[in-house]
Amino acid sequence: MARPESNDLVISFQKKDKDYRKKEMESLKERISLSEVEEVFSKLKIQEYENELLRSGVRSAILGLIYGFKDRELDPFHKDHFSIFMEIIPEIESAFNTVNNENLDEEQWLFECFDYGIKHIYYLDWQLYLSKVCY
């Protein structure tokens, strides 16, 4: 499994067929309560951005991370997991700087950022745990 990179987010943003991922996202949100997610989010110190769309994208990616952690039953504050919060922020900033010149659809941007956060957790789970079981 390849590690997600900011360019993956840019490419995802430019693709059109996302219905199956939106259904998966809604299913995930139904299984995990928003209060659980907000509890974790409230413990994080996320910098503020002047650009509202960038700020919303970072928040959406962080929420995707949290939902991914909850889905995989992983502790977001575990020492092997926590650094991912600070790693994803520059990647979102980089992707935003790349696609911001395009006619950016806010709903699609937030969805892609959320999905990107989830992909990071699935990669982390594979890297730390599942790959060792397989080999």
C-alpha positions in Angstrom: 0.0 0.0 0.0 1.4 3.4 -1.0 1.6 6.3 1.4 -0.9 9.0 0.4 0.7 12.2 -0.8 -0.6 15.7 -1.4 -0.4 15.2 -5.1 -2.9 12.3 -4.7 -5.3 14.9 -3.2 -4.8 17.1 -6.2 -5.4 14.2 -8.6 -8.5 13.1 -6.7 -9.9 16.6 -6.8 -9.7 16.6 -10.6 -11.5 13.3 -11.0 -15.2 13.2 -11.4 -16.5 9.7 -10.3 -16.7 9.8 -6.5 -20.2 8.4 -5.7 -18.9 5.2 -4.0 -16.6 7.1 -1.8 -19.3 9.5 -0.7 -21.5 6.5 0.3 -18.6 5.1 2.3 -18.1 8.4 4.0 -21.7 8.7 5.0 -21.7 5.2 6.3 -18.6 6.0 8.4 -20.3 9.1 9.8 -23.4 7.1 10.7 -21.4 4.4 12.6 -19.3 6.9 14.7 -20.8 9.6 16.7 -19.9 13.2 16.0 -19.5 13.8 19.8 -16.7 11.2 19.9 -15.0 12.9 17.0 -15.4 16.4 18.4 -14.0 15.3 21.7 -10.7 14.3 20.1 -10.7 17.4 17.8 -11.1 19.7 20.8 -7.9 18.4 22.3 -5.9 19.3 19.2 -4.4 22.8 18.7 -4.8 23.6 15.1 -3.5 26.9 13.8 -5.8 29.4 12.3 -5.7 30.4 8.7 -6.8 33.6 7.0 -8.2 31.8 4.1 -11.5 30.2 5.1 -11.4 27.5 2.5 -7.9 26.4 3.6 -8.9 26.4 7.2 -12.0 24.3 6.4 -9.9 21.9 4.3 -7.4 21.4 7.2 -10.3 20.9 9.6 -12.0 18.4 7.3 -8.8 16.4 6.8 -8.3 16.3 10.6 -11.9 15.1 11.0 -11.1 12.4 8.4 -8.1 11.3 10.5 -10.2 11.1 13.6 -13.0 9.1 11.9 -10.3 6.8 10.4 -8.8 6.3 13.9 -12.2 5.5 15.3 -13.1 3.2 12.4 -9.8 1.2 12.9 -10.2 1.3 16.7 -6.8 3.0 17.0 -5.9 5.6 19.7 -5.2 9.0 18.0 -3.0 10.0 20.9 -0.8 6.9 20.9 2.9 7.9 20.4 3.1 6.0 17.1 -0.1 7.7 15.8 -0.2 11.3 17.0 2.5 12.7 14.6 0.2 12.1 11.7 -1.9 15.1 12.7 1.1 17.4 12.1 2.2 15.6 9.0 -1.1 16.0 7.1 -1.4 19.8 7.6 1.5 20.8 5.3 0.2 18.3 2.7 -3.3 20.0 2.7 -1.6 23.4 2.5 0.4 22.2 -0.5 -2.6 20.7 -2.3 -4.6 23.9 -1.6 -1.9 26.1 -3.1 -1.9 23.8 -6.2 -5.7 23.7 -6.8 -6.6 27.1 -5.4 -6.1 28.8 -8.9 -8.7 26.5 -10.3 -12.4 27.1 -9.9 -12.5 25.4 -6.5 -15.8 23.7 -5.5 -16.0 24.0 -1.7 -18.1 20.9 -1.2 -15.7 18.8 -3.3 -12.6 20.3 -1.6 -13.9 19.4 1.8 -14.9 15.9 0.8 -11.5 15.3 -0.8 -9.7 16.6 2.3 -11.9 14.4 4.6 -11.2 11.3 2.4 -7.5 12.1 2.3 -7.4 12.0 6.1 -9.1 8.6 6.2 -6.6 7.3 3.6 -3.8 8.3 5.9 -5.2 6.3 8.7 -5.7 3.2 6.6 -2.1 3.6 5.4 -0.8 4.0 9.0 -2.8 0.9 10.1 -1.3 -1.1 7.2 2.2 0.3 7.8 2.3 -0.3 11.6 0.1 -3.4 12.1 -1.3 -5.2 9.1 2.0 -5.4 7.0 3.7 -7.1 10.0 0.9 -9.7 10.2 1.1 -10.3 6.4 4.9 -10.8 6.5 
